[in-house]
């Protein structure tokens, strides 16, 4: 009997274990419904989604692709469609192109001196009408889109306009003489004689006054004002020195001063003749200039002769003194 009871208990235990296993292995109702409703088209869709997921680049790969495509000017958000242009990014790139190495945005900056030079250059067009006055300066400023009150920038008034014109003419002459000298050194032109070179240089410089010849007496009177005399003499000496330099003068003695003083006098007197000349193309002026240039060359040659003669006289006197000492015995050692 006891054995029968133990057998029944063992059978119940085995039955419980089998039921538990059967319950765990039984599929969930949701999975059963999914299995029943699963269609082959759904399987194909899942397969395509899986392929798309595999082909979609990662975030790092997407950034790398954008970096590569930036060299071509396009940024791609996917493997097929390009992104719409980013306006802010384009503006940033355009602004960056104008930045210097320090990261500061570079801007076209015009100094006060450059602005004044532009105004004076524009004012020269109105000199024949208004003369060498602040009215011409104001008219020139208005052509640049500035107010006529900009003429107040020039403390020296009309003197700044005249001195600017003189400086401009001297610069043009120096550039021309330098170009001629370069052609001579390259063998593209023959070297001129000193007299011819001086005459041509002075004539070129004086011809720059022809467009303003009617108002030039007024300019000369402005230059003779006490506060303008230093600048006037400075620009005159610069012009004369440039002419003699390109003429080949490299003297370092008194001839340096004498030649420049002589050429300065010739330029000033020829300028006065030019103001009164009524001949065609100022022929009388150029004839007067040619004669004066010959005088300068003659004086220069005479100075050389005087110098050589003076040296010979000094050497002769020194030789005579030595001879006299020898004859009288004063040069003997005791």
C-alpha positions as CSV (number, residue, x, y, z in Angstrom):
1,X,0.0,0.0,0.0
2,X,2.8,2.4,0.9
3,X,4.5,1.5,-2.3
4,X,1.3,2.3,-4.2
5,X,1.1,5.7,-2.6
6,X,4.7,6.5,-3.4
7,X,4.1,5.6,-7.1
8,X,1.1,7.9,-7.3
9,X,3.1,10.8,-5.9
10,X,5.9,10.2,-8.4
11,X,3.4,10.1,-11.2
12,X,1.9,13.4,-10.2
13,X,5.3,15.0,-10.0
14,X,6.2,13.8,-13.5
15,X,2.9,15.1,-14.8
16,X,3.6,18.6,-13.3
17,X,6.9,18.7,-14.9
18,X,5.6,17.8,-18.3
19,X,2.8,20.4,-18.1
20,X,5.4,23.1,-17.2
21,X,7.5,22.1,-20.1
22,X,4.6,22.1,-22.4
23,X,3.5,25.6,-21.3
24,X,7.0,27.0,-21.8
25,X,7.4,25.6,-25.2
26,X,3.9,26.7,-26.4
27,X,4.2,29.8,-28.7
28,X,2.8,33.1,-27.6
29,X,-0.5,34.1,-29.1
30,X,1.0,37.2,-30.7
31,X,3.6,35.1,-32.4
32,X,1.0,32.7,-33.6
33,X,-1.0,35.6,-35.1
34,X,2.1,37.0,-36.7
35,X,2.9,33.6,-38.2
36,X,-0.6,33.2,-39.6
37,X,-0.6,36.7,-41.1
38,X,2.9,36.7,-42.5
39,X,2.9,37.2,-46.3
40,X,5.8,36.8,-48.8
41,X,5.5,40.5,-49.8
42,X,6.1,41.5,-46.2
43,X,9.2,39.3,-46.3
44,X,10.4,41.1,-49.4
45,X,9.8,44.5,-47.8
46,X,11.8,43.5,-44.7
47,X,14.6,42.3,-47.0
48,X,14.7,45.7,-48.9
49,X,14.7,47.6,-45.6
50,X,17.6,45.5,-44.4
51,X,19.6,46.3,-47.6
52,X,18.9,50.1,-47.3
53,X,20.0,49.9,-43.7
54,X,23.2,48.3,-44.8
55,X,23.8,50.9,-47.6
56,X,23.1,53.9,-45.4
57,X,26.5,55.5,-44.5
58,X,27.3,56.1,-40.9
59,X,27.6,59.6,-39.5
60,X,31.4,59.6,-39.8
61,X,31.2,58.4,-43.4
62,X,28.6,61.0,-44.2
63,X,30.9,63.8,-42.9
64,X,33.8,62.4,-44.9
65,X,31.7,62.4,-48.1
66,X,30.6,66.0,-47.5
67,X,34.3,66.9,-47.1
68,X,35.3,65.2,-50.3
69,X,32.4,66.8,-52.2
70,X,33.1,70.3,-50.9
71,X,36.1,70.4,-53.3
72,X,33.6,70.2,-56.2
73,X,31.4,72.9,-54.8
74,X,28.5,70.6,-53.9
75,X,27.5,69.0,-50.6
76,X,25.6,65.7,-50.7
77,X,23.3,64.7,-47.9
78,X,22.9,61.2,-49.3
79,X,24.3,59.0,-51.9
80,X,21.8,60.2,-54.5
81,X,20.4,63.7,-53.7
82,X,22.6,66.8,-53.4
83,X,21.8,69.1,-50.5
84,X,20.3,72.5,-51.1
85,X,22.9,75.3,-51.0
86,X,23.4,76.8,-47.6
87,X,23.3,80.6,-47.9
88,X,24.9,81.2,-44.6
89,X,27.8,78.9,-45.4
90,X,28.4,80.6,-48.8
91,X,28.4,84.0,-47.1
92,X,30.9,82.8,-44.5
93,X,33.2,81.5,-47.3
94,X,32.9,84.7,-49.2
95,X,33.8,86.7,-46.1
96,X,36.7,84.4,-45.2
97,X,38.3,85.1,-48.6
98,X,38.7,88.7,-47.5
99,X,40.3,87.9,-44.2
100,X,44.0,88.3,-43.5
101,X,46.3,85.9,-41.7
102,X,45.3,87.5,-38.4
103,X,41.7,86.6,-38.9
104,X,40.7,90.3,-39.3
105,X,38.6,91.3,-42.2
106,X,40.7,93.3,-44.7
107,X,39.1,96.4,-46.1
108,X,40.2,98.9,-48.7
109,X,41.4,101.8,-46.7
110,X,42.3,105.2,-48.2
111,X,44.6,107.5,-46.3
112,X,44.0,111.2,-46.0
113,X,47.0,111.9,-48.2
114,X,45.7,109.5,-50.9
115,X,42.3,111.2,-50.8
116,X,43.8,114.6,-51.1
117,X,45.9,113.5,-54.1
118,X,42.8,112.3,-55.9
119,X,41.0,115.5,-55.2
120,X,44.0,117.6,-56.5
121,X,44.3,115.5,-59.6
122,X,40.6,116.0,-60.3
123,X,41.0,119.8,-59.6
124,X,43.6,120.2,-62.3
125,X,40.9,119.8,-64.9
126,X,39.2,122.9,-63.6
127,X,42.3,125.1,-63.4
128,X,41.8,126.6,-66.9
129,X,38.3,127.7,-65.8
130,X,38.8,128.7,-62.1
131,X,42.5,129.2,-62.0
132,X,44.8,128.0,-59.2
133,X,42.1,128.5,-56.5
134,X,40.1,126.6,-54.0
135,X,37.1,126.9,-56.4
136,X,39.0,124.5,-58.7
137,X,39.7,122.2,-55.7
138,X,36.0,122.2,-54.7
139,X,34.9,121.4,-58.3
140,X,37.4,118.5,-58.5
141,X,36.0,117.1,-55.2
142,X,32.5,117.2,-56.5
143,X,33.4,115.2,-59.6
144,X,34.5,112.4,-57.1
145,X,31.1,112.5,-55.4
146,X,32.4,114.5,-52.5
147,X,31.1,117.7,-51.1
148,X,32.7,121.0,-52.2
149,X,33.4,121.6,-48.6
150,X,36.2,119.0,-48.9
151,X,38.4,121.9,-50.1
152,X,38.7,122.8,-46.4
153,X,41.1,119.8,-46.1
154,X,43.8,121.8,-47.7
155,X,45.3,124.2,-45.1
156,X,47.6,125.9,-47.6
157,X,44.7,126.6,-50.0
158,X,45.8,127.1,-53.6
159,X,49.4,126.5,-52.7
160,X,48.7,122.8,-52.2
161,X,47.3,122.6,-55.7
162,X,50.3,124.3,-57.3
163,X,52.9,122.3,-55.4
164,X,51.0,119.1,-56.1
165,X,51.2,119.9,-59.8
166,X,54.9,120.6,-59.7
167,X,55.7,117.4,-57.8
168,X,53.6,115.4,-60.3
169,X,55.5,116.9,-63.2
170,X,58.9,116.3,-61.6
171,X,57.9,112.6,-61.0
172,X,56.9,112.2,-64.7
173,X,60.1,113.8,-65.9
174,X,62.2,111.5,-63.6
175,X,60.4,108.4,-64.8
176,X,61.0,109.4,-68.5
177,X,64.7,110.1,-68.0
178,X,65.1,106.9,-66.1
179,X,63.5,105.0,-69.0
180,X,65.7,106.7,-71.6
181,X,68.8,105.9,-69.5
182,X,67.7,102.3,-69.3
183,X,67.4,102.1,-73.1
184,X,70.9,103.5,-73.5
185,X,72.3,100.9,-71.1
186,X,70.5,98.1,-73.0
187,X,71.9,99.4,-76.3
188,X,68.5,100.3,-77.6
189,X,69.3,104.0,-78.0
190,X,72.4,106.1,-78.4
191,X,73.6,108.3,-75.7
192,X,73.0,112.0,-76.3
193,X,75.6,114.7,-75.9
194,X,75.3,116.6,-72.6
195,X,74.0,119.8,-74.2
196,X,71.4,118.0,-76.2
197,X,70.3,116.0,-73.2
198,X,69.9,119.0,-71.0
199,X,68.0,120.9,-73.6
200,X,65.6,118.0,-74.2
201,X,65.0,117.5,-70.5
202,X,64.2,121.1,-69.8
203,X,62.0,121.4,-72.8
204,X,60.0,118.3,-71.8
205,X,59.5,119.8,-68.3
206,X,58.4,123.2,-69.6
207,X,56.0,121.7,-72.1
208,X,54.1,120.3,-69.2
209,X,53.0,123.8,-68.4
210,X,51.4,124.4,-71.8
211,X,47.9,123.2,-70.8
212,X,47.9,125.8,-68.0
213,X,50.0,128.5,-69.7
214,X,47.3,131.1,-69.4
215,X,47.0,130.7,-65.7
216,X,50.6,129.9,-64.9
217,X,51.5,133.5,-63.9
218,X,49.0,133.1,-61.1
219,X,50.7,129.9,-60.0
220,X,54.1,131.6,-60.0
221,X,52.7,134.3,-57.7
222,X,51.3,131.7,-55.4
223,X,54.8,130.0,-55.2
224,X,56.4,133.3,-54.3
225,X,54.3,133.6,-51.2
226,X,56.7,133.4,-48.1
227,X,55.2,130.2,-46.8
228,X,55.4,128.5,-50.2
229,X,59.0,129.5,-51.0
230,X,60.7,126.5,-49.2
231,X,58.6,123.9,-51.0
232,X,59.0,125.7,-54.3
233,X,62.8,125.7,-54.0
234,X,62.9,122.1,-52.8
235,X,61.0,120.8,-55.9
236,X,63.0,123.0,-58.2
237,X,66.3,121.6,-56.8
238,X,65.0,118.1,-57.1
239,X,64.1,118.6,-60.7
240,X,67.5,120.1,-61.6
241,X,69.4,117.4,-59.7
242,X,67.5,114.6,-61.5
243,X,68.4,116.2,-64.9
244,X,72.1,116.4,-64.1
245,X,72.2,112.9,-62.6
246,X,70.7,111.3,-65.7
247,X,73.0,113.5,-67.8
248,X,75.9,111.6,-66.3
249,X,77.2,114.1,-63.8
250,X,78.8,112.4,-60.8
251,X,80.9,115.3,-59.6
252,X,81.4,115.7,-55.8
253,X,83.3,119.0,-55.8
254,X,82.3,122.6,-56.4
255,X,81.2,121.8,-59.9
256,X,78.2,119.9,-58.5
257,X,76.9,123.2,-57.1
258,X,77.9,125.4,-60.0
259,X,76.2,123.2,-62.6
260,X,73.0,123.0,-60.7
261,X,72.9,126.6,-60.0
262,X,73.5,127.4,-63.7
263,X,70.7,125.0,-64.9
264,X,68.3,126.5,-62.3
265,X,68.9,130.0,-63.6
266,X,68.3,128.8,-67.2
267,X,65.1,127.0,-66.3
268,X,63.7,130.1,-64.5
269,X,64.6,132.5,-67.3
270,X,63.3,130.2,-70.0
271,X,60.0,129.9,-68.0
272,X,59.6,133.7,-68.1
273,X,60.3,133.8,-71.8
274,X,57.7,131.1,-72.4
275,X,55.0,133.1,-70.7
276,X,55.6,136.0,-73.1
277,X,56.2,133.8,-76.2
278,X,53.5,134.1,-78.9
279,X,55.3,132.2,-81.6
280,X,53.9,128.9,-83.0
281,X,54.7,126.0,-80.7
282,X,56.9,128.4,-78.6
283,X,59.7,128.3,-81.1
284,X,61.3,131.4,-79.6
285,X,61.4,129.8,-76.2
286,X,63.2,126.7,-77.5
287,X,65.7,128.8,-79.4
288,X,66.4,130.8,-76.2
289,X,66.8,127.6,-74.3
290,X,69.2,126.1,-76.8
291,X,71.5,129.1,-76.6
292,X,71.5,129.2,-72.8
293,X,72.3,125.4,-72.6
294,X,75.4,126.0,-74.8
295,X,76.5,128.6,-72.3
296,X,76.2,126.1,-69.4
297,X,78.3,123.6,-71.2
298,X,80.9,126.2,-72.1
299,X,81.0,127.4,-68.5
300,X,81.4,123.8,-67.3
301,X,84.3,123.3,-69.7
302,X,85.8,126.6,-68.7
303,X,85.6,125.5,-65.1
304,X,87.5,122.3,-65.9
305,X,90.1,124.3,-67.7
306,X,90.5,126.7,-64.9
307,X,90.8,123.9,-62.4
308,X,93.4,122.1,-64.5
309,X,95.3,125.4,-65.0
310,X,95.2,126.1,-61.3
311,X,96.5,122.7,-60.4
312,X,99.3,123.2,-62.9
313,X,100.2,126.6,-61.4
314,X,100.2,125.2,-57.9
315,X,102.4,122.2,-58.9
316,X,104.8,124.7,-60.7
317,X,105.1,126.9,-57.6
318,X,105.7,123.9,-55.3
319,X,108.4,122.6,-57.7
320,X,110.0,126.1,-57.8
321,X,110.0,126.2,-54.0
322,X,111.7,122.8,-53.7
323,X,114.3,123.9,-56.3
324,X,115.0,127.1,-54.4
325,X,115.5,125.2,-51.2
326,X,117.9,122.9,-52.8
327,X,119.9,125.7,-54.3
328,X,120.1,127.7,-51.0
329,X,120.9,124.6,-48.9
330,X,117.8,125.0,-46.7
331,X,116.7,121.5,-47.5
332,X,119.9,119.9,-46.2
333,X,119.9,118.0,-42.9
334,X,122.3,119.1,-40.2
